[in-house]
Amino acid sequence: MKTSTKILIVITILLFIPNLFLTKHLLAAVQPTGDGFVFNFTPLAWVALALQILFNVFFNILFFRFLKTQRLTNVIFFSVAPLTLVYGVFMVYIIAVKNLTGVTAESVRATLNITTEAASNTNYLWAGLATLVYLILLFVIVLFACRPLSRVEAITQKLGDGRMKFDDFKVGGGKQFKEIENSLNKINYNYKEKENKLRQTNLEAQKFIPKQFFKFLGKSSIEELELGNQVKKNATTLFCDLKSATNISRSLSLEENFNYINSYIKVVAPLVRRYDGFIDKYMGDGVLAVFAKPQDAIECAHAILRAIEVKNKSQKELPAIDARLTINTGEIIFGIVGDEDRKSPTIISDVVNLASKMEEINLYIGTKLLISKSSLNELPQNYEFDYRYTGALSLDDGSQIPLFESLNYYPKNKKEKLKKLKSKFESGVRAYNERNYQQAKETFEYVLHYVSDDKPAFVYFNKSSEKLGEEG
């Protein structure tokens, strides 16, 4: 029990004792006359009135404190019972007062304008008014007693919807609601703890499962991923490989090899994320990245080539990295494979196989960045991009995929020369494909006359010469 409550009890008792002896003076001050009541307060009557008021104030304070220690049912009972008792007594008296005898009864009848005639209904009017007051007071008592329930309802709805973010909240009411308040605070705390852990888990998961992969699957967290989840979408793949990377790796110690590969990943991975892509696989010295838009993949590829060139100049203690990239667009299945102990996101598509075949051509003709026609077809019309036709990839079913080399990564002077010679170079490629090797040789010789370090033109020139030698 609180100290303040103990003090209130002592004060209330101290006020109650003199009231026992002085109440008769207060009653004597109210005198019935038969025509009403006359008030004749003596000094002791005033003292009795003051003590009575103080006693009632302190008693009611104690009573409300008592109610706060009770459960809701007890609160309603102890609040309504005294009111109902007073109402019941009043109703019995007001109905019966018309037939009662004595000076007090006559004074009450005179005050309330109640007559003894059988046809008089004044006492019923007073009874009706008393009933109305009783019902209003009853409504107010129940309203205040149950007000914490509305707060509990609002809080539980927010908790159920996951919208409760407060560190602490108040319900109010008696002891029962205090317990409910503590329980709701615990639920809120546990909810926030779980939310924080889930957020942390998602942050950790994004190191292994990029958020773009969640977006492709239409999921928002790792807990939503289930085995077999899959979705088919049109996407663009970017395959990045290192020329002679295996041989370079073998010439390094384990520690040097680790630093070498890690320095390469530190160049490529952030650029992939910057251009809204994600890395699906690390394949030895290669990386397979996925993009929703082909223009993002192309911009990323150019950024990778420039960044690696800068890295080569700044990191002279390690062998230079020669990156070659291919870009292709097509239908890809994004899905979750594995078992319940280990779930892994991956992509499944012929696009991946095509990327490796394109890489062989990329290496063969000496280009840095090859792009399939399907990727070019998906580019926006207003996208400015310089490229040239370099040949076609023949598939097992007899179909061919036209391939194009990006010119945008070349230095400005060389790029401008290659743009002017674009139609000449492409006519040489078509001549070679049509087995008109003499025309192809002359065409590429013309190109090399203006751009002597054009590797694809040099490769085609040599192949045309070899074909002509075989025919001769």
C-alpha positions as CSV (number, residue, x, y, z in Angstrom):
1,M,0.0,0.0,0.0
2,K,1.3,3.5,-0.9
3,T,2.2,5.9,1.9
4,S,-0.2,8.5,0.5
5,T,-3.0,5.9,0.8
6,K,-2.1,5.2,4.4
7,I,-2.2,8.9,5.2
8,L,-5.6,9.3,3.5
9,I,-7.0,6.4,5.6
10,V,-5.8,8.0,8.8
11,I,-7.3,11.4,7.8
12,T,-10.6,9.8,6.8
13,I,-10.8,8.0,10.1
14,L,-10.0,11.1,12.0
15,L,-12.8,12.9,10.2
16,F,-15.3,10.1,10.7
17,I,-15.0,10.0,14.5
18,P,-16.1,13.6,15.2
19,N,-18.8,13.2,12.5
20,L,-20.4,10.5,14.7
21,F,-21.0,13.0,17.4
22,L,-21.7,16.2,15.3
23,T,-24.0,14.7,12.7
24,K,-27.0,15.2,15.1
25,H,-26.4,19.0,15.1
26,L,-26.4,19.0,11.2
27,L,-29.7,17.1,11.2
28,A,-31.2,19.4,13.8
29,A,-30.3,22.4,11.5
30,V,-32.8,21.1,8.9
31,Q,-36.3,21.5,10.5
32,P,-39.5,20.3,8.8
33,T,-42.5,22.6,9.2
34,G,-45.2,20.8,7.3
35,D,-45.0,23.4,4.5
36,G,-41.3,22.8,3.7
37,F,-38.0,22.9,5.5
38,V,-36.3,25.6,7.5
39,F,-32.5,25.8,7.8
40,N,-31.3,27.0,11.2
41,F,-27.5,26.4,11.3
42,T,-25.8,26.7,14.6
43,P,-21.9,27.0,14.9
44,L,-21.8,23.3,15.7
45,A,-24.0,22.6,12.6
46,W,-21.6,24.5,10.4
47,V,-18.7,22.6,11.8
48,A,-20.5,19.3,11.3
49,L,-21.3,20.3,7.6
50,A,-17.6,21.2,7.0
51,L,-16.4,17.9,8.5
52,Q,-19.0,16.0,6.5
53,I,-17.9,17.6,3.3
54,L,-14.2,16.9,4.1
55,F,-15.0,13.3,5.1
56,N,-16.9,12.7,1.9
57,V,-14.0,14.2,-0.2
58,F,-11.4,12.0,1.4
59,F,-13.7,8.9,1.5
60,N,-14.3,9.3,-2.3
61,I,-10.6,9.6,-3.0
62,L,-10.0,6.4,-1.1
63,F,-12.9,4.8,-2.8
64,F,-11.5,5.7,-6.3
65,R,-8.1,4.4,-5.3
66,F,-9.8,1.2,-4.1
67,L,-11.5,0.8,-7.5
68,K,-8.1,1.2,-9.3
69,T,-6.9,-2.0,-7.5
70,Q,-9.9,-4.0,-8.7
71,R,-10.7,-5.9,-11.9
72,L,-13.2,-4.5,-14.3
73,T,-16.1,-6.5,-13.0
74,N,-15.5,-5.4,-9.4
75,V,-15.0,-1.8,-10.5
76,I,-18.4,-1.8,-12.2
77,F,-20.1,-3.6,-9.3
78,F,-18.7,-1.4,-6.5
79,S,-19.5,1.7,-8.6
80,V,-23.0,0.8,-9.6
81,A,-24.1,-0.9,-6.3
82,P,-24.1,2.2,-4.1
83,L,-25.8,4.3,-6.8
84,T,-28.4,1.6,-7.3
85,L,-29.1,1.3,-3.6
86,V,-29.6,5.1,-3.3
87,Y,-31.8,5.0,-6.4
88,G,-33.9,2.1,-5.0
89,V,-34.4,3.8,-1.6
90,F,-35.4,7.1,-3.3
91,M,-37.8,5.3,-5.6
92,V,-39.5,3.4,-2.7
93,Y,-39.8,6.6,-0.7
94,I,-41.0,8.9,-3.5
95,I,-43.8,6.4,-4.4
96,A,-44.8,5.9,-0.8
97,V,-44.5,9.5,0.4
98,K,-48.0,10.4,-0.8
99,N,-49.5,8.0,1.8
100,L,-47.0,8.6,4.7
101,T,-48.0,10.6,7.7
102,G,-45.9,12.9,9.9
103,V,-44.4,16.4,9.6
104,T,-41.3,15.2,7.6
105,A,-43.5,13.5,5.0
106,E,-45.7,16.6,4.7
107,S,-42.7,18.8,4.3
108,V,-41.3,16.6,1.5
109,R,-44.7,16.6,-0.2
110,A,-44.8,20.4,0.0
111,T,-41.3,20.8,-1.3
112,L,-41.8,18.4,-4.2
113,N,-45.4,19.6,-4.9
114,I,-46.9,16.2,-4.3
115,T,-50.5,16.0,-3.2
116,T,-52.4,13.2,-1.5
117,E,-55.1,13.1,-4.2
118,A,-55.5,9.8,-6.0
119,A,-55.3,11.5,-9.4
120,S,-52.0,13.2,-8.6
121,N,-49.1,11.8,-10.6
122,T,-46.4,14.3,-9.4
123,N,-44.6,11.6,-7.5
124,Y,-44.3,9.5,-10.6
125,L,-42.8,12.4,-12.4
126,W,-40.2,12.7,-9.7
127,A,-39.6,9.0,-10.0
128,G,-39.2,9.3,-13.8
129,L,-36.7,12.1,-13.3
130,A,-34.8,10.1,-10.8
131,T,-34.7,7.2,-13.2
132,L,-33.3,9.4,-15.9
133,V,-30.6,10.8,-13.6
134,Y,-29.8,7.2,-12.5
135,L,-29.4,6.0,-16.1
136,I,-27.2,8.9,-17.0
137,L,-25.0,8.4,-14.0
138,L,-24.9,4.6,-14.8
139,F,-23.9,5.3,-18.4
140,V,-21.1,7.7,-17.2
141,I,-19.8,5.2,-14.7
142,V,-19.7,2.3,-17.2
143,L,-18.2,4.6,-19.9
144,F,-15.3,5.7,-17.7
145,A,-14.8,2.1,-16.3
146,C,-14.7,0.6,-19.8
147,R,-12.8,3.5,-21.5
148,P,-9.4,1.6,-21.3
149,L,-11.1,-1.2,-23.4
150,S,-11.2,1.2,-26.4
151,R,-7.5,2.0,-25.9
152,V,-6.7,-1.8,-25.7
153,E,-8.7,-2.4,-28.9
154,A,-6.9,0.4,-30.8
155,I,-3.5,-0.8,-29.6
156,T,-4.2,-4.5,-30.4
157,Q,-5.4,-3.5,-33.9
158,K,-2.2,-1.6,-34.6
159,L,-0.1,-4.5,-33.2
160,G,-2.0,-6.9,-35.4
161,D,-1.4,-4.8,-38.4
162,G,2.3,-4.2,-37.5
163,R,1.8,-0.5,-37.2
164,M,2.7,0.0,-33.5
165,K,6.1,1.6,-33.2
166,F,5.9,3.3,-29.8
167,D,8.5,2.3,-27.2
168,D,5.8,2.5,-24.5
169,F,2.1,3.3,-24.2
170,K,-0.6,3.8,-21.6
171,V,-4.0,2.1,-21.2
172,G,-5.1,3.6,-17.9
173,G,-7.9,2.1,-15.8
174,G,-7.6,-0.3,-12.8
175,K,-5.2,-3.1,-11.8
176,Q,-6.5,-5.5,-14.5
177,F,-5.8,-2.9,-17.2
178,K,-2.3,-2.3,-15.7
179,E,-1.6,-5.9,-16.2
180,I,-2.9,-5.8,-19.8
181,E,-0.8,-2.7,-20.4
182,N,2.3,-4.5,-19.2
183,S,1.5,-7.5,-21.4
184,L,0.9,-5.3,-24.5
185,N,4.2,-3.5,-23.8
186,K,5.9,-6.9,-23.7
187,I,4.2,-7.9,-27.0
188,N,5.3,-4.6,-28.5
189,Y,8.8,-5.0,-27.3
190,N,9.0,-8.6,-28.6
191,Y,7.4,-7.5,-31.9
192,K,10.1,-4.8,-32.3
193,E,12.8,-7.2,-31.4
194,K,11.6,-9.6,-33.9
195,E,11.3,-6.8,-36.5
196,N,14.8,-5.7,-35.8
197,K,16.1,-9.2,-36.1
198,L,14.3,-9.7,-39.3
199,R,15.6,-6.4,-40.6
200,Q,19.1,-7.5,-39.6
201,T,18.6,-10.9,-41.2
202,N,17.4,-9.3,-44.4
203,L,20.5,-7.0,-44.4
204,E,22.7,-10.0,-44.0
205,A,20.8,-11.9,-46.6
206,Q,21.2,-9.1,-49.1
207,K,24.9,-9.9,-49.0
208,F,24.1,-13.2,-50.5
209,I,20.7,-12.6,-52.0
210,P,20.5,-9.2,-53.7
211,K,17.4,-7.1,-53.1
212,Q,16.9,-7.0,-56.9
213,F,16.3,-10.8,-56.8
214,F,13.6,-10.3,-54.2
215,K,12.1,-7.7,-56.5
216,F,12.1,-10.1,-59.5
217,L,10.3,-12.7,-57.4
218,G,7.8,-10.2,-56.0
219,K,9.0,-10.9,-52.4
220,S,10.1,-8.5,-49.7
221,S,12.1,-10.6,-47.2
222,I,14.1,-13.8,-47.0
223,E,11.4,-15.4,-44.9
224,E,9.0,-15.2,-47.8
225,L,11.4,-17.3,-50.0
226,E,10.3,-20.9,-50.4
227,L,11.7,-23.7,-52.4
228,G,10.2,-23.8,-55.9
229,N,9.5,-20.1,-56.0
230,Q,10.0,-19.0,-59.5
231,V,9.1,-16.4,-62.0
232,K,9.8,-16.0,-65.8
233,K,10.8,-12.6,-66.9
234,N,12.6,-10.9,-69.8
235,A,16.0,-9.8,-68.5
236,T,19.5,-9.0,-69.6
237,T,22.6,-10.9,-68.6
238,L,26.1,-9.5,-68.5
239,F,29.0,-12.0,-68.5
240,C,32.4,-10.6,-67.5
241,D,35.5,-12.7,-67.9
242,L,39.3,-12.2,-67.6
243,K,41.6,-13.0,-70.5
244,S,44.3,-15.4,-69.4
245,A,43.1,-15.0,-65.8
246,T,43.8,-18.7,-65.0
247,N,47.4,-18.5,-66.1
248,I,47.9,-15.3,-64.1
249,S,46.4,-16.8,-61.0
250,R,48.7,-19.8,-61.2
251,S,51.7,-17.5,-61.2
252,L,50.7,-16.0,-57.9
253,S,50.9,-17.3,-54.3
254,L,47.7,-18.2,-52.5
255,E,47.6,-14.9,-50.7
256,E,48.5,-12.9,-53.8
257,N,45.9,-14.8,-55.8
258,F,43.2,-14.0,-53.2
259,N,44.1,-10.3,-53.2
260,Y,44.1,-10.3,-57.0
261,I,40.6,-11.9,-57.3
262,N,39.2,-9.8,-54.4
263,S,40.5,-6.6,-56.0
264,Y,38.7,-7.5,-59.2
265,I,35.4,-8.2,-57.4
266,K,35.7,-4.9,-55.6
267,V,35.8,-3.2,-59.0
268,V,33.0,-5.1,-60.6
269,A,30.4,-5.8,-57.9
270,P,29.7,-2.2,-56.8
271,L,29.3,-1.1,-60.4
272,V,26.8,-3.9,-61.0
273,R,24.7,-2.6,-58.0
274,R,25.1,1.0,-59.0
275,Y,23.4,0.2,-62.3
276,D,20.5,-1.7,-60.7
277,G,21.8,-5.1,-61.4
278,F,22.8,-8.1,-59.2
279,I,25.4,-10.7,-59.5
280,D,23.9,-14.2,-59.9
281,K,27.1,-16.2,-59.9
282,Y,30.8,-15.9,-59.3
283,M,32.3,-18.4,-61.8
284,G,36.0,-18.7,-61.1
285,D,37.4,-15.6,-62.6
286,G,34.1,-14.6,-64.2
287,V,30.9,-12.9,-63.0
288,L,27.4,-13.4,-64.3
289,A,25.2,-10.4,-63.6
290,V,21.5,-9.8,-64.3
291,F,19.8,-6.5,-65.2
292,A,16.1,-5.6,-65.8
293,K,17.1,-3.2,-68.6
294,P,19.7,-3.7,-71.4
295,Q,20.7,-0.1,-71.3
296,D,21.7,-0.5,-67.6
297,A,23.8,-3.5,-68.5
298,I,25.5,-1.6,-71.3
299,E,26.3,1.4,-69.2
300,C,27.6,-0.9,-66.4
301,A,29.8,-2.8,-68.9
302,H,31.4,0.5,-70.1
303,A,31.9,1.6,-66.5
304,I,33.6,-1.8,-65.7
305,L,36.0,-1.5,-68.6
306,R,37.0,2.1,-67.6
307,A,37.3,1.1,-63.9
308,I,39.5,-1.9,-64.7
309,E,41.7,0.2,-66.9
310,V,42.2,2.7,-64.1
311,K,42.8,-0.3,-61.7
312,N,45.5,-1.7,-63.9
313,K,47.4,1.6,-63.9
314,S,47.2,2.0,-60.2
315,Q,47.9,-1.6,-59.2
316,K,51.2,-2.3,-61.0
317,E,52.3,-4.9,-58.4
318,L,49.7,-7.4,-59.8
319,P,49.3,-8.6,-63.4
320,A,47.0,-6.4,-65.5
321,I,43.4,-7.5,-65.8
322,D,42.0,-7.8,-69.3
323,A,38.2,-7.9,-69.0
324,R,35.9,-9.0,-71.8
325,L,32.2,-8.7,-71.5
326,T,29.1,-10.0,-73.4
327,I,25.5,-8.9,-73.1
328,N,22.4,-10.8,-74.1
329,T,18.7,-10.5,-73.5
330,G,16.0,-13.1,-73.3
331,E,13.6,-15.0,-71.1
332,I,15.0,-16.0,-67.7
333,I,13.6,-18.1,-64.9
334,F,14.4,-16.7,-61.5
335,G,13.9,-19.3,-58.8
336,I,14.9,-20.8,-55.5
337,V,16.7,-24.1,-55.6
338,G,18.3,-26.4,-53.0
339,D,16.7,-28.0,-49.9
340,E,15.2,-26.9,-46.7
341,D,18.6,-26.7,-45.0
342,R,20.0,-24.5,-47.7
343,K,18.1,-22.4,-50.2
344,S,19.9,-20.7,-53.0
345,P,18.6,-18.2,-55.6
346,T,19.7,-18.7,-59.2
347,I,18.7,-18.1,-62.8
348,I,18.0,-20.7,-65.4
349,S,18.0,-19.9,-69.1
350,D,19.7,-20.6,-72.4
351,V,20.8,-17.0,-72.2
352,V,23.5,-18.1,-69.8
353,N,24.8,-20.7,-72.3
354,L,24.7,-18.1,-75.1
355,A,26.7,-15.8,-72.9
356,S,29.6,-18.3,-72.7
357,K,29.5,-19.0,-76.5
358,M,29.5,-15.2,-77.1
359,E,32.5,-15.0,-74.9
360,E,34.4,-17.4,-77.1
361,I,33.7,-15.2,-80.1
362,N,34.6,-12.1,-78.0
363,L,38.0,-13.7,-77.3
364,Y,38.5,-15.0,-80.8
365,I,38.0,-11.7,-82.7
366,G,39.6,-9.5,-80.0
367,T,36.7,-7.4,-79.0
368,K,36.0,-6.1,-75.5
369,L,32.3,-5.9,-75.4
370,L,29.9,-7.9,-77.5
371,I,26.1,-7.3,-77.5
372,S,23.4,-9.6,-79.0
373,K,20.8,-8.2,-81.4
374,S,18.1,-9.1,-78.9
375,S,19.6,-6.7,-76.4
376,L,19.8,-3.9,-79.0
377,N,16.2,-4.5,-79.9
378,E,15.1,-3.8,-76.3
379,L,16.9,-0.5,-76.1
380,P,14.8,2.7,-76.0
381,Q,14.6,4.6,-79.2
382,N,16.2,7.7,-77.7
383,Y,19.2,5.8,-76.3
384,E,22.4,7.0,-77.9
385,F,24.8,4.2,-78.5
386,D,27.5,3.5,-81.1
387,Y,28.1,-0.1,-82.3
388,R,29.0,-2.1,-85.3
389,Y,28.1,-5.5,-86.6
390,T,30.9,-8.1,-86.0
391,G,29.3,-11.3,-87.2
392,A,26.8,-13.9,-86.1
393,L,26.8,-16.8,-83.6
394,S,25.6,-20.0,-85.1
395,L,23.5,-22.3,-82.9
396,D,23.0,-26.0,-83.0
397,D,19.6,-25.7,-84.5
398,G,21.0,-23.8,-87.5
399,S,19.8,-20.4,-86.4
400,Q,22.1,-17.4,-86.0
401,I,22.4,-14.6,-83.5
402,P,23.8,-11.3,-84.9
403,L,26.5,-9.8,-82.6
404,F,27.6,-6.2,-82.3
405,E,30.6,-4.6,-80.8
406,S,30.2,-1.5,-78.6
407,L,32.4,1.4,-79.8
408,N,31.7,3.6,-76.8
409,Y,34.5,2.3,-74.7
410,Y,37.2,3.2,-77.2
411,P,39.1,6.5,-76.8
412,K,37.4,9.4,-78.5
413,N,39.7,9.7,-81.5
414,K,39.7,6.0,-82.3
415,K,35.9,5.9,-81.8
416,E,35.3,8.6,-84.3
417,K,37.5,6.8,-86.9
418,L,35.7,3.5,-86.3
419,K,32.3,5.3,-86.6
420,K,33.3,6.6,-90.0
421,L,34.5,3.2,-91.1
422,K,31.5,1.4,-89.6
423,S,29.7,0.7,-92.9
424,K,33.0,-0.4,-94.6
425,F,33.8,-2.8,-91.7
426,E,30.3,-4.3,-91.7
427,S,30.4,-4.8,-95.5
428,G,33.7,-6.7,-94.9
429,V,32.1,-8.9,-92.3
430,R,29.2,-9.7,-94.7
431,A,31.6,-10.5,-97.5
432,Y,33.5,-12.9,-95.2
433,N,30.2,-14.6,-94.2
434,E,29.3,-15.0,-97.8
435,R,32.7,-16.5,-98.4
436,N,33.8,-13.7,-100.7
437,Y,37.2,-13.7,-99.0
438,Q,39.0,-11.6,-101.6
439,Q,36.6,-8.7,-101.1
440,A,36.6,-9.2,-97.4
441,K,40.5,-9.0,-97.3
442,E,40.5,-5.9,-99.4
443,T,37.9,-4.3,-97.2
444,F,39.6,-5.0,-93.9
445,E,42.9,-3.9,-95.4
446,Y,41.3,-0.6,-96.2
447,V,40.0,-0.3,-92.6
448,L,43.4,-1.2,-91.2
449,H,45.0,1.5,-93.3
450,Y,43.1,4.2,-91.3
451,V,43.0,2.3,-87.9
452,S,46.0,0.0,-87.7
453,D,45.2,-1.2,-84.2
454,D,41.6,-2.3,-85.0
455,K,41.9,-5.9,-83.6
456,P,38.6,-7.3,-85.1
457,A,39.6,-6.0,-88.5
458,F,43.0,-7.5,-88.2
459,V,41.6,-10.9,-87.2
460,Y,39.2,-10.8,-90.1
461,F,42.0,-9.8,-92.5
462,N,44.1,-12.7,-91.4
463,K,41.3,-15.2,-91.6
464,S,40.4,-14.0,-95.1
465,S,44.0,-14.4,-96.1
466,E,44.1,-17.9,-94.7
467,K,40.9,-18.8,-96.5
468,L,42.3,-17.5,-99.8
469,G,45.5,-19.5,-99.2
470,E,43.4,-22.7,-98.6
471,E,41.5,-22.1,-101.8
472,G,44.6,-21.4,-103.8
